[in-house]
Amino acid sequence: MQYDTKVAIVVRKDLETWRKLNCVSFLAGGLSGLFPEIVGEPYRDGSGTVYGPLVRQPILIFQAEASELVRTNERALSRNVTPLIFTADLFATSNDADNRAAVANVPREALDLVGLALHAERKTIDKIVKGLKLHA
């Protein structure tokens, strides 16, 4: 099935593996909060056991240099797409209030972006992530 929308996460390629996974996990969770329509129905196995729902469509994971993350963020904002962001400062915090404060204390042009998540129409996402490579 092809959806009218596309979901993309962009992660900075020079991060340690655990940081990439942490970043992508937080961003994916945020996507389901901001866009509840991307969450599917609960699963049920053949024994009747119920499991939680997953995001209903593929999430493309891209890698980027720091400068490419900044460019991608600006492309999203210029197209009225609300990006979800993860900054390097968030690795040092331990709760949501401190996370928001860490971002609020830094102007946009100085954010040390390590990850972005995006959800929009397919063609819009394609324009925003143009030139980025899928994460290998």
Buried (B, 14 or more C-beta within 10 A) or exposed (E): EEEEBBBBBBBBBEBEEEBBEBBBEBBBEBBBEEBEEBBEEEEEEEEEEEEEEBBBBEBBBBBBEBEBBBBBBBBBEEBEBEBBBBBBBBBEBEEEEEBEEBBEEEEEEEBBBBBBBBBBBEEBBEBBBEEBEEBE
